Amino acid sequence: MEPDTRELTQLRLRHLLAALDARERELRDLIAERRSALETQGLASDVAGDEADRAFGRVCDTIENDLLDLHLAEMARIEAARARAAGGQYGLCADCGDSIPLGRLQANPTALRCAQCQARREKLFAAAS
């Protein structure tokens, strides 16, 4: 009898947590790059230029800040996934309590919900906005 490929075994959990660790290292590097870019652009925007140059500098700053915010939000989701793992709740849907399929966790190790509950949540928020 073959093992259920949806089951979250300890080995699979370790692999998923290792993927989270690797992604966190990538994010730390990207965050450092973004912060450096913001500093560099900040220095460049202090240089005299015409209104178009200053506007371009503000747009670049906004983009860098938005990217930094996205990376920081992903770091928070990684920390939340680790907390769920430590509490024995990793891989369980926050809404229905069922197991999140392994394939979904492999594609998105920070998944908080099963695909059905996530889709339902997205429809509710789309309808509300």
N, C-alpha and C positions, 0 to 999 in steps of 0.2 A: 504494500500500500504506500503510495507516494505521499509525502508530507504536504499539507495545505500551503500553497505558495502565498496565500494572503496572511498567514499567521506571522506575527511579529515575534520572532525568536530572539533570544539574547544576542546571538551572533548577528542577526540582521539589525538589531538595535545598535550594537556597537558600530556596525558599518554606517548606519545613518548618522550616528553621533560623530563619527570620524568625518563624514561629509560636511556636517555642520561646522566642525573645527576648521576644515580646509576653507570653507566659504568665509568663515570669520577672519581668517588670515588674509584672504583676498580683499575683504572689505576694509580691514585695517589699512592695507596698502593703498586702496583706492581713496579712503578718507584722508590719509596723509597727503596723497597727490592733490586732492581737491583743495585741501587747506593751503597747500603750497601755491596752487594756482590762484586762489583767492588773494593770498598775500602778494604774489607777483602782479596780479591784475590791479590790486589796490595801489601798488607803487606806480604802475603804469598809468593809472587814471589820475594820479597827481600831476602828471606831466601835462603841460599846456597843450591844448588842441582845440579844434572847433567843436561846435555843438554836436555834430554827427559823431565825432570821436568819443565825446563824453557819453552820448546816448549808447553807442556800441559798447563802451566799457560797462555801463549799468546793465545792459542786457546780458553780457557775459557773466557779470557778477551774479545776476539773478539765476542764470542757468547753473552756475557752479554751486550756488546755495541750494537750489532745488535738488541737484544730484547728491549733494552732501546729506540733505534731509532724507532722501530715499535710502541711502546707504545706512544712515543711523537708524532708520525705522526697521530695516532688515536686520540689523544687529540686535535690536530689541526683540524681534520675532525669534531670533536664534536663542537668545537668553530665555525667552518664555518657553521655547521647546525644551531646552535643557532642564528648566524647572519642572515641566511636566514629566520628563523622563525620571528625574530624581524623586518625584512624587508618585511614580507608577501610573501616570495618566497619559503618557506619550502614546500616540497611536489610537487614542479613543476620541471620538467626535465630541466636541464641547456641547453640541446641541442635543443629539439623539443618544449619545453614549455608546453607539456601536463602534466596532473597529474600523479605522480608516484603512482602506486597502493598501497593501504594500506598494503597489505600483504608484499610487498617488503620493505616498510618503517618499518613494525614491525620486519622483519628479519634483516634489516640493516637501523637503524634510521638515519645514516649519508649519505644515498644514495643521490647522486647528479643527477643521471640520471635514466630514466626508463630502464627496462631490455633490450629493443630493442636497445636503443641508447648506453647503456653500452656495449652490445655485439658487436655492430658495431665499437665502439671505440677500444675495445680489439682486434678485427680482424685487424683494421688499424695499431695498434701499433705492433701486432705480425708480420704483413707483412713487416713493416718498419724495424724491427730488425732482 
